[in-house]
């Protein structure tokens, strides 16, 4: 496993987590995060435990984003 490639992939993933693309709705954002995590695991950049952490973080971000949609925020 290439540590530099892993660092870059994770940095890109966390950047997307914090700053979704402008035209991306909550569901699209979540889907893109999951696709990126799946690809990192498929290519061996991350292991299953690291993948689960990313999926959990994506789920929290999704829940927070949809909570704000109907919550008057």
Steps between C-alpha positions, in 0.01 A plus 500: 500500500629842406479727806508818289214380280302409811561844655393674180187287460396559861570872474282516190226301674501726808500809278185370329350418841551857622432681172250326273474622145259793462236320295516183709198420719535304824434163341745559214763613750451184705512279189824662380660453841402133502626446145833657589532288816410185303761581237771557762422163657476322163842627397656413835570855616293439815398189688150393607525669840604831341219462246245460782625821663453693176153354443403590856624858454312528171185378673534756777550779246195381305283483813612847605431644155148359468419592860564864414279485189176447690610636833469868422872567496 
